[in-house]
Structure formats: C-alpha cells, structure tokens
Amino acid sequence: MNRTLQTMLADTPLAKNLQNESYMKILLNGKPTLEALFANIDITLVRKQLSNSQSSWERIPAKIKKIISQPEFVQAITHIFCGTSDQCTT
C-alpha cells in the first residue's frame, strides 16, 4: 500500500491546490497558515493510524489488490474524477 500511495502522490498535483482559495480554507480549518496547521499534528496519532491502515491492507480482497497494483489505476481514477478537464493536469 505504501508504494501505491507514493505513486499516487507523485502523480497528483497537490501543490497546485495550494493556490486555490477554497481548498486552502478547507485545508486550514480555521488555522492562519500551513505552519500552524502542521504544528498541531499529533505524530503519535498519525503513526497509530498509519500502522492500523497498513495492517488492514491484508483484509483487502485479492481481486482489489490486483486492480490497485495495475499501472493504469492512477490514470483511471484521475479520469473518473477529472474527465477531460484540464483542472487535474500539472
């Protein structure tokens, strides 16, 4: 799952979203800056959630794992959410 996430994140234009005022308002959730937001992250909780998500990977059916591992998966998901829109391109 970690490799899949890394691949998805590498192919996702996350930094471009930081220019979107509505996105930032949702992301910051009342905090004045990204620095303030990150300063409040509980690393212990993040590690626990990451550990739980990694252990739950084994519960995903084999057919779904096979689909996720396909190279075209990220492009297919992008197409579902973005269609032919240029908003999702880098």
Biopython code that builds the backbone (N, CA, C, O; Angstrom):
import numpy as np
from Bio.PDB.StructureBuilder import StructureBuilder

atoms = [
    (1, "MET", "N", (0.819, -1.181, 0.000)),
    (1, "MET", "CA", (0.000, 0.000, 0.000)),
    (1, "MET", "C", (0.870, 1.254, 0.000)),
    (1, "MET", "O", (0.526, 2.253, -0.632)),
    (2, "ASN", "N", (1.975, 1.201, 0.696)),
    (2, "ASN", "CA", (2.860, 2.351, 0.760)),
    (2, "ASN", "C", (3.351, 2.751, -0.629)),
    (2, "ASN", "O", (3.371, 3.935, -0.967)),
    (3, "ARG", "N", (3.749, 1.756, -1.439)),
    (3, "ARG", "CA", (4.202, 2.051, -2.795)),
    (3, "ARG", "C", (3.084, 2.652, -3.627)),
    (3, "ARG", "O", (3.311, 3.584, -4.398)),
    (4, "THR", "N", (1.872, 2.118, -3.473)),
    (4, "THR", "CA", (0.726, 2.635, -4.215)),
    (4, "THR", "C", (0.468, 4.084, -3.836)),
    (4, "THR", "O", (0.238, 4.926, -4.704)),
    (5, "LEU", "N", (0.507, 4.374, -2.546)),
    (5, "LEU", "CA", (0.294, 5.745, -2.078)),
    (5, "LEU", "C", (1.374, 6.677, -2.614)),
    (5, "LEU", "O", (1.075, 7.787, -3.056)),
    (6, "GLN", "N", (2.613, 6.236, -2.577)),
    (6, "GLN", "CA", (3.704, 7.067, -3.069)),
    (6, "GLN", "C", (3.528, 7.359, -4.552)),
    (6, "GLN", "O", (3.766, 8.482, -4.998)),
    (7, "THR", "N", (3.114, 6.356, -5.314)),
    (7, "THR", "CA", (2.887, 6.543, -6.739)),
    (7, "THR", "C", (1.755, 7.528, -6.970)),
    (7, "THR", "O", (1.859, 8.428, -7.802)),
    (8, "MET", "N", (0.663, 7.345, -6.219)),
    (8, "MET", "CA", (-0.481, 8.241, -6.380)),
    (8, "MET", "C", (-0.101, 9.672, -6.016)),
    (8, "MET", "O", (-0.467, 10.611, -6.724)),
    (9, "LEU", "N", (0.626, 9.843, -4.922)),
    (9, "LEU", "CA", (1.010, 11.182, -4.502)),
    (9, "LEU", "C", (1.967, 11.828, -5.491)),
    (9, "LEU", "O", (1.888, 13.033, -5.732)),
    (10, "ALA", "N", (2.858, 11.053, -6.060)),
    (10, "ALA", "CA", (3.798, 11.598, -7.029)),
    (10, "ALA", "C", (3.072, 12.076, -8.282)),
    (10, "ALA", "O", (3.509, 13.026, -8.933)),
    (11, "ASP", "N", (1.971, 11.421, -8.617)),
    (11, "ASP", "CA", (1.228, 11.776, -9.821)),
    (11, "ASP", "C", (0.116, 12.788, -9.568)),
    (11, "ASP", "O", (-0.597, 13.158, -10.501)),
    (12, "THR", "N", (-0.044, 13.233, -8.349)),
    (12, "THR", "CA", (-1.119, 14.154, -8.007)),
    (12, "THR", "C", (-0.570, 15.559, -7.829)),
    (12, "THR", "O", (0.387, 15.757, -7.080)),
    (13, "PRO", "N", (-1.154, 16.527, -8.498)),
    (13, "PRO", "CA", (-0.655, 17.905, -8.391)),
    (13, "PRO", "C", (-1.130, 18.584, -7.110)),
    (13, "PRO", "O", (-1.884, 19.555, -7.170)),
    (14, "LEU", "N", (-0.697, 18.085, -5.955)),
    (14, "LEU", "CA", (-1.156, 18.611, -4.675)),
    (14, "LEU", "C", (-0.732, 20.060, -4.462)),
    (14, "LEU", "O", (-1.514, 20.860, -3.949)),
    (15, "ALA", "N", (0.477, 20.405, -4.842)),
    (15, "ALA", "CA", (0.973, 21.758, -4.615)),
    (15, "ALA", "C", (0.140, 22.784, -5.371)),
    (15, "ALA", "O", (-0.034, 23.908, -4.900)),
    (16, "LYS", "N", (-0.365, 22.419, -6.512)),
    (16, "LYS", "CA", (-1.171, 23.338, -7.307)),
    (16, "LYS", "C", (-2.461, 23.710, -6.569)),
    (16, "LYS", "O", (-2.972, 24.818, -6.734)),
    (17, "ASN", "N", (-2.983, 22.796, -5.763)),
    (17, "ASN", "CA", (-4.191, 23.078, -4.995)),
    (17, "ASN", "C", (-3.981, 24.178, -3.969)),
    (17, "ASN", "O", (-4.944, 24.816, -3.545)),
    (18, "LEU", "N", (-2.747, 24.411, -3.566)),
    (18, "LEU", "CA", (-2.461, 25.432, -2.566)),
    (18, "LEU", "C", (-2.741, 26.839, -3.087)),
    (18, "LEU", "O", (-2.801, 27.789, -2.306)),
    (19, "GLN", "N", (-2.912, 26.977, -4.389)),
    (19, "GLN", "CA", (-3.254, 28.262, -4.996)),
    (19, "GLN", "C", (-4.762, 28.488, -5.004)),
    (19, "GLN", "O", (-5.222, 29.593, -5.293)),
    (20, "ASN", "N", (-5.537, 27.446, -4.688)),
    (20, "ASN", "CA", (-6.988, 27.523, -4.697)),
    (20, "ASN", "C", (-7.480, 27.976, -3.327)),
    (20, "ASN", "O", (-7.310, 27.269, -2.334)),
    (21, "GLU", "N", (-8.097, 29.169, -3.276)),
    (21, "GLU", "CA", (-8.516, 29.760, -2.003)),
    (21, "GLU", "C", (-9.526, 28.889, -1.258)),
    (21, "GLU", "O", (-9.440, 28.755, -0.037)),
    (22, "SER", "N", (-10.471, 28.303, -1.967)),
    (22, "SER", "CA", (-11.482, 27.448, -1.323)),
    (22, "SER", "C", (-10.841, 26.200, -0.731)),
    (22, "SER", "O", (-11.192, 25.779, 0.371)),
    (23, "TYR", "N", (-9.907, 25.614, -1.460)),
    (23, "TYR", "CA", (-9.191, 24.428, -0.973)),
    (23, "TYR", "C", (-8.420, 24.758, 0.303)),
    (23, "TYR", "O", (-8.456, 24.002, 1.274)),
    (24, "MET", "N", (-7.726, 25.892, 0.290)),
    (24, "MET", "CA", (-6.935, 26.276, 1.451)),
    (24, "MET", "C", (-7.815, 26.531, 2.669)),
    (24, "MET", "O", (-7.436, 26.192, 3.790)),
    (25, "LYS", "N", (-8.984, 27.123, 2.458)),
    (25, "LYS", "CA", (-9.893, 27.380, 3.572)),
    (25, "LYS", "C", (-10.305, 26.066, 4.233)),
    (25, "LYS", "O", (-10.349, 25.963, 5.459)),
    (26, "ILE", "N", (-10.605, 25.067, 3.408)),
    (26, "ILE", "CA", (-10.973, 23.749, 3.933)),
    (26, "ILE", "C", (-9.778, 23.094, 4.613)),
    (26, "ILE", "O", (-9.898, 22.552, 5.712)),
    (27, "LEU", "N", (-8.643, 23.145, 3.965)),
    (27, "LEU", "CA", (-7.436, 22.505, 4.487)),
    (27, "LEU", "C", (-7.000, 23.108, 5.820)),
    (27, "LEU", "O", (-6.678, 22.381, 6.760)),
    (28, "LEU", "N", (-6.990, 24.428, 5.897)),
    (28, "LEU", "CA", (-6.510, 25.097, 7.109)),
    (28, "LEU", "C", (-7.479, 24.959, 8.275)),
    (28, "LEU", "O", (-7.063, 25.018, 9.432)),
    (29, "ASN", "N", (-8.756, 24.779, 7.990)),
    (29, "ASN", "CA", (-9.759, 24.536, 9.036)),
    (29, "ASN", "C", (-9.639, 25.541, 10.189)),
    (29, "ASN", "O", (-9.607, 25.164, 11.360)),
    (30, "GLY", "N", (-9.573, 26.825, 9.828)),
    (30, "GLY", "CA", (-9.522, 27.871, 10.836)),
    (30, "GLY", "C", (-8.128, 28.299, 11.263)),
    (30, "GLY", "O", (-7.977, 29.312, 11.946)),
    (31, "LYS", "N", (-7.111, 27.548, 10.875)),
    (31, "LYS", "CA", (-5.728, 27.920, 11.216)),
    (31, "LYS", "C", (-5.268, 29.024, 10.262)),
    (31, "LYS", "O", (-5.720, 29.070, 9.118)),
    (32, "PRO", "N", (-4.380, 29.913, 10.710)),
    (32, "PRO", "CA", (-3.965, 31.025, 9.849)),
    (32, "PRO", "C", (-2.993, 30.621, 8.732)),
    (32, "PRO", "O", (-2.994, 31.232, 7.664)),
    (33, "THR", "N", (-2.168, 29.600, 8.973)),
    (33, "THR", "CA", (-1.150, 29.198, 7.990)),
    (33, "THR", "C", (-0.975, 27.680, 7.997)),
    (33, "THR", "O", (-1.453, 26.980, 8.891)),
    (34, "LEU", "N", (-0.277, 27.197, 6.974)),
    (34, "LEU", "CA", (0.061, 25.771, 6.940)),
    (34, "LEU", "C", (0.976, 25.408, 8.110)),
    (34, "LEU", "O", (0.868, 24.321, 8.677)),
    (35, "GLU", "N", (1.870, 26.318, 8.461)),
    (35, "GLU", "CA", (2.781, 26.064, 9.577)),
    (35, "GLU", "C", (2.003, 25.816, 10.867)),
    (35, "GLU", "O", (2.325, 24.909, 11.634)),
    (36, "ALA", "N", (0.977, 26.630, 11.095)),
    (36, "ALA", "CA", (0.152, 26.462, 12.293)),
    (36, "ALA", "C", (-0.616, 25.149, 12.250)),
    (36, "ALA", "O", (-0.792, 24.483, 13.269)),
    (37, "LEU", "N", (-1.066, 24.793, 11.067)),
    (37, "LEU", "CA", (-1.789, 23.534, 10.902)),
    (37, "LEU", "C", (-0.885, 22.343, 11.218)),
    (37, "LEU", "O", (-1.267, 21.448, 11.972)),
    (38, "PHE", "N", (0.325, 22.341, 10.632)),
    (38, "PHE", "CA", (1.245, 21.231, 10.848)),
    (38, "PHE", "C", (1.760, 21.180, 12.282)),
    (38, "PHE", "O", (2.077, 20.103, 12.788)),
    (39, "ALA", "N", (1.846, 22.325, 12.937)),
    (39, "ALA", "CA", (2.324, 22.357, 14.315)),
    (39, "ALA", "C", (1.371, 21.624, 15.258)),
    (39, "ALA", "O", (1.782, 21.171, 16.325)),
    (40, "ASN", "N", (0.113, 21.507, 14.874)),
    (40, "ASN", "CA", (-0.882, 20.858, 15.728)),
    (40, "ASN", "C", (-1.085, 19.379, 15.419)),
    (40, "ASN", "O", (-1.962, 18.740, 16.000)),
    (41, "ILE", "N", (-0.290, 18.836, 14.520)),
    (41, "ILE", "CA", (-0.429, 17.422, 14.174)),
    (41, "ILE", "C", (0.140, 16.567, 15.302)),
    (41, "ILE", "O", (1.267, 16.776, 15.750)),
    (42, "ASP", "N", (-0.649, 15.613, 15.747)),
    (42, "ASP", "CA", (-0.215, 14.679, 16.788)),
    (42, "ASP", "C", (0.468, 13.496, 16.105)),
    (42, "ASP", "O", (-0.200, 12.609, 15.573)),
    (43, "ILE", "N", (1.795, 13.489, 16.121)),
    (43, "ILE", "CA", (2.562, 12.467, 15.413)),
    (43, "ILE", "C", (2.275, 11.073, 15.942)),
    (43, "ILE", "O", (2.325, 10.104, 15.185)),
    (44, "THR", "N", (1.975, 10.957, 17.231)),
    (44, "THR", "CA", (1.652, 9.651, 17.806)),
    (44, "THR", "C", (0.380, 9.101, 17.181)),
    (44, "THR", "O", (0.301, 7.916, 16.854)),
    (45, "LEU", "N", (-0.613, 9.962, 17.017)),
    (45, "LEU", "CA", (-1.873, 9.549, 16.400)),
    (45, "LEU", "C", (-1.665, 9.178, 14.935)),
    (45, "LEU", "O", (-2.230, 8.198, 14.449)),
    (46, "VAL", "N", (-0.855, 9.963, 14.241)),
    (46, "VAL", "CA", (-0.575, 9.679, 12.827)),
    (46, "VAL", "C", (0.090, 8.318, 12.684)),
    (46, "VAL", "O", (-0.282, 7.528, 11.816)),
    (47, "ARG", "N", (1.071, 8.044, 13.532)),
    (47, "ARG", "CA", (1.766, 6.751, 13.474)),
    (47, "ARG", "C", (0.805, 5.598, 13.760)),
    (47, "ARG", "O", (0.868, 4.554, 13.109)),
    (48, "LYS", "N", (-0.082, 5.790, 14.733)),
    (48, "LYS", "CA", (-1.050, 4.753, 15.083)),
    (48, "LYS", "C", (-1.999, 4.496, 13.910)),
    (48, "LYS", "O", (-2.272, 3.343, 13.575)),
    (49, "GLN", "N", (-2.499, 5.564, 13.288)),
    (49, "GLN", "CA", (-3.404, 5.406, 12.152)),
    (49, "GLN", "C", (-2.695, 4.757, 10.963)),
    (49, "GLN", "O", (-3.276, 3.922, 10.271)),
    (50, "LEU", "N", (-1.452, 5.139, 10.730)),
    (50, "LEU", "CA", (-0.678, 4.530, 9.650)),
    (50, "LEU", "C", (-0.471, 3.051, 9.911)),
    (50, "LEU", "O", (-0.610, 2.232, 9.003)),
    (51, "SER", "N", (-0.144, 2.709, 11.131)),
    (51, "SER", "CA", (0.037, 1.312, 11.499)),
    (51, "SER", "C", (-1.255, 0.524, 11.301)),
    (51, "SER", "O", (-1.237, -0.586, 10.769)),
    (52, "ASN", "N", (-2.365, 1.097, 11.725)),
    (52, "ASN", "CA", (-3.668, 0.432, 11.542)),
    (52, "ASN", "C", (-4.001, 0.258, 10.069)),
    (52, "ASN", "O", (-4.516, -0.786, 9.667)),
    (53, "SER", "N", (-3.713, 1.262, 9.269)),
    (53, "SER", "CA", (-4.044, 1.162, 7.841)),
    (53, "SER", "C", (-3.173, 0.129, 7.149)),
    (53, "SER", "O", (-3.635, -0.559, 6.238)),
    (54, "GLN", "N", (-1.913, 0.010, 7.570)),
    (54, "GLN", "CA", (-1.031, -0.982, 6.965)),
    (54, "GLN", "C", (-1.458, -2.392, 7.338)),
    (54, "GLN", "O", (-1.356, -3.305, 6.518)),
    (55, "SER", "N", (-1.931, -2.582, 8.555)),
    (55, "SER", "CA", (-2.356, -3.916, 8.955)),
    (55, "SER", "C", (-3.689, -4.283, 8.311)),
    (55, "SER", "O", (-3.977, -5.464, 8.119)),
    (56, "SER", "N", (-4.503, -3.286, 7.977)),
    (56, "SER", "CA", (-5.785, -3.580, 7.339)),
    (56, "SER", "C", (-5.623, -3.896, 5.855)),
    (56, "SER", "O", (-6.560, -4.383, 5.222)),
    (57, "TRP", "N", (-4.450, -3.625, 5.295)),
    (57, "TRP", "CA", (-4.173, -3.919, 3.882)),
    (57, "TRP", "C", (-4.412, -5.397, 3.577)),
    (57, "TRP", "O", (-4.889, -5.737, 2.494)),
    (58, "GLU", "N", (-4.086, -6.274, 4.520)),
    (58, "GLU", "CA", (-4.259, -7.697, 4.299)),
    (58, "GLU", "C", (-5.740, -8.083, 4.172)),
    (58, "GLU", "O", (-6.055, -9.140, 3.626)),
    (59, "ARG", "N", (-6.633, -7.250, 4.663)),
    (59, "ARG", "CA", (-8.061, -7.545, 4.596)),
    (59, "ARG", "C", (-8.681, -7.160, 3.258)),
    (59, "ARG", "O", (-9.851, -7.456, 3.012)),
    (60, "ILE", "N", (-7.929, -6.519, 2.410)),
    (60, "ILE", "CA", (-8.442, -6.145, 1.094)),
    (60, "ILE", "C", (-8.448, -7.387, 0.209)),
    (60, "ILE", "O", (-7.445, -8.096, 0.125)),
    (61, "PRO", "N", (-9.567, -7.651, -0.446)),
    (61, "PRO", "CA", (-9.649, -8.846, -1.298)),
    (61, "PRO", "C", (-8.575, -8.851, -2.383)),
    (61, "PRO", "O", (-8.175, -7.799, -2.881)),
    (62, "ALA", "N", (-8.121, -10.030, -2.737)),
    (62, "ALA", "CA", (-7.050, -10.199, -3.719)),
    (62, "ALA", "C", (-7.384, -9.538, -5.056)),
    (62, "ALA", "O", (-6.507, -8.964, -5.702)),
    (63, "LYS", "N", (-8.645, -9.616, -5.471)),
    (63, "LYS", "CA", (-9.033, -9.006, -6.755)),
    (63, "LYS", "C", (-8.842, -7.491, -6.725)),
    (63, "LYS", "O", (-8.414, -6.895, -7.714)),
    (64, "ILE", "N", (-9.160, -6.871, -5.588)),
    (64, "ILE", "CA", (-8.988, -5.429, -5.465)),
    (64, "ILE", "C", (-7.506, -5.073, -5.434)),
    (64, "ILE", "O", (-7.090, -4.095, -6.056)),
    (65, "LYS", "N", (-6.705, -5.858, -4.713)),
    (65, "LYS", "CA", (-5.262, -5.622, -4.684)),
    (65, "LYS", "C", (-4.686, -5.681, -6.097)),
    (65, "LYS", "O", (-3.819, -4.884, -6.455)),
    (66, "LYS", "N", (-5.168, -6.618, -6.887)),
    (66, "LYS", "CA", (-4.679, -6.772, -8.256)),
    (66, "LYS", "C", (-5.012, -5.536, -9.087)),
    (66, "LYS", "O", (-4.183, -5.065, -9.865)),
    (67, "ILE", "N", (-6.217, -5.017, -8.921)),
    (67, "ILE", "CA", (-6.629, -3.819, -9.661)),
    (67, "ILE", "C", (-5.777, -2.619, -9.248)),
    (67, "ILE", "O", (-5.307, -1.864, -10.098)),
    (68, "ILE", "N", (-5.583, -2.450, -7.952)),
    (68, "ILE", "CA", (-4.814, -1.317, -7.437)),
    (68, "ILE", "C", (-3.371, -1.364, -7.919)),
    (68, "ILE", "O", (-2.766, -0.321, -8.167)),
    (69, "SER", "N", (-2.825, -2.549, -8.052)),
    (69, "SER", "CA", (-1.414, -2.671, -8.435)),
    (69, "SER", "C", (-1.161, -2.435, -9.925)),
    (69, "SER", "O", (-0.009, -2.346, -10.349)),
    (70, "GLN", "N", (-2.221, -2.334, -10.714)),
    (70, "GLN", "CA", (-2.044, -2.117, -12.150)),
    (70, "GLN", "C", (-1.544, -0.695, -12.419)),
    (70, "GLN", "O", (-1.991, 0.255, -11.777)),
    (71, "PRO", "N", (-0.612, -0.555, -13.373)),
    (71, "PRO", "CA", (-0.057, 0.775, -13.674)),
    (71, "PRO", "C", (-1.110, 1.784, -14.130)),
    (71, "PRO", "O", (-0.939, 2.985, -13.920)),
    (72, "GLU", "N", (-2.189, 1.320, -14.745)),
    (72, "GLU", "CA", (-3.215, 2.223, -15.277)),
    (72, "GLU", "C", (-4.178, 2.710, -14.204)),
    (72, "GLU", "O", (-5.026, 3.558, -14.480)),
    (73, "PHE", "N", (-4.063, 2.189, -12.985)),
    (73, "PHE", "CA", (-5.015, 2.504, -11.924)),
    (73, "PHE", "C", (-5.104, 4.005, -11.649)),
    (73, "PHE", "O", (-6.200, 4.562, -11.576)),
    (74, "VAL", "N", (-3.960, 4.653, -11.497)),
    (74, "VAL", "CA", (-3.952, 6.080, -11.177)),
    (74, "VAL", "C", (-4.596, 6.884, -12.309)),
    (74, "VAL", "O", (-5.367, 7.808, -12.052)),
    (75, "GLN", "N", (-4.284, 6.537, -13.558)),
    (75, "GLN", "CA", (-4.865, 7.253, -14.682)),
    (75, "GLN", "C", (-6.377, 7.041, -14.734)),
    (75, "GLN", "O", (-7.123, 7.967, -15.053)),
    (76, "ALA", "N", (-6.831, 5.832, -14.424)),
    (76, "ALA", "CA", (-8.265, 5.546, -14.436)),
    (76, "ALA", "C", (-8.994, 6.348, -13.367)),
    (76, "ALA", "O", (-10.064, 6.899, -13.628)),
    (77, "ILE", "N", (-8.432, 6.418, -12.178)),
    (77, "ILE", "CA", (-9.043, 7.186, -11.091)),
    (77, "ILE", "C", (-9.058, 8.668, -11.464)),
    (77, "ILE", "O", (-10.057, 9.353, -11.246)),
    (78, "THR", "N", (-7.963, 9.159, -12.020)),
    (78, "THR", "CA", (-7.895, 10.562, -12.429)),
    (78, "THR", "C", (-8.975, 10.856, -13.457)),
    (78, "THR", "O", (-9.636, 11.892, -13.394)),
    (79, "HIS", "N", (-9.151, 9.948, -14.398)),
    (79, "HIS", "CA", (-10.168, 10.129, -15.441)),
    (79, "HIS", "C", (-11.574, 10.155, -14.835)),
    (79, "HIS", "O", (-12.423, 10.931, -15.271)),
    (80, "ILE", "N", (-11.816, 9.318, -13.844)),
    (80, "ILE", "CA", (-13.130, 9.276, -13.199)),
    (80, "ILE", "C", (-13.445, 10.624, -12.552)),
    (80, "ILE", "O", (-14.550, 11.146, -12.699)),
    (81, "PHE", "N", (-12.473, 11.182, -11.838)),
    (81, "PHE", "CA", (-12.717, 12.421, -11.105)),
    (81, "PHE", "C", (-12.554, 13.673, -11.961)),
    (81, "PHE", "O", (-13.196, 14.690, -11.701)),
    (82, "CYS", "N", (-11.708, 13.603, -12.967)),
    (82, "CYS", "CA", (-11.424, 14.818, -13.747)),
    (82, "CYS", "C", (-12.037, 14.790, -15.139)),
    (82, "CYS", "O", (-12.252, 15.839, -15.746)),
    (83, "GLY", "N", (-12.315, 13.612, -15.638)),
    (83, "GLY", "CA", (-12.831, 13.516, -17.005)),
    (83, "GLY", "C", (-11.806, 14.067, -17.967)),
    (83, "GLY", "O", (-10.627, 13.716, -17.911)),
    (84, "THR", "N", (-12.268, 14.937, -18.855)),
    (84, "THR", "CA", (-11.345, 15.539, -19.824)),
    (84, "THR", "C", (-10.943, 16.931, -19.397)),
    (84, "THR", "O", (-10.349, 17.672, -20.180)),
    (85, "SER", "N", (-11.260, 17.301, -18.162)),
    (85, "SER", "CA", (-10.956, 18.633, -17.652)),
    (85, "SER", "C", (-9.451, 18.837, -17.499)),
    (85, "SER", "O", (-8.710, 17.910, -17.173)),
    (86, "ASP", "N", (-9.018, 20.079, -17.742)),
    (86, "ASP", "CA", (-7.600, 20.412, -17.555)),
    (86, "ASP", "C", (-7.291, 20.749, -16.105)),
    (86, "ASP", "O", (-6.129, 20.983, -15.771)),
    (87, "GLN", "N", (-8.287, 20.779, -15.239)),
    (87, "GLN", "CA", (-8.044, 21.146, -13.851)),
    (87, "GLN", "C", (-7.147, 20.154, -13.129)),
    (87, "GLN", "O", (-6.487, 20.523, -12.158)),
    (88, "CYS", "N", (-7.107, 18.935, -13.565)),
    (88, "CYS", "CA", (-6.330, 17.915, -12.862)),
    (88, "CYS", "C", (-4.965, 17.695, -13.473)),
    (88, "CYS", "O", (-4.232, 16.818, -13.017)),
    (89, "THR", "N", (-4.602, 18.445, -14.471)),
    (89, "THR", "CA", (-3.292, 18.251, -15.089)),
    (89, "THR", "C", (-2.288, 19.191, -14.452)),
    (89, "THR", "O", (-2.638, 20.250, -13.932)),
    (90, "THR", "N", (-1.037, 18.780, -14.505)),
    (90, "THR", "CA", (0.024, 19.612, -13.912)),
    (90, "THR", "C", (0.501, 20.644, -14.874)),
    (90, "THR", "O", (1.389, 21.430, -14.546)),
]
sb = StructureBuilder()
sb.init_structure("model")
sb.init_model(0)
sb.init_chain("A")
sb.init_seg("    ")
for serial, (resi, resn, name, xyz) in enumerate(atoms, 1):
    if name == "N":
        sb.init_residue(resn, " ", resi, " ")
    sb.init_atom(name, np.array(xyz, "f"), 0.0, 1.0, " ", f" {name:<3s}", serial, name[0])
structure = sb.get_structure()
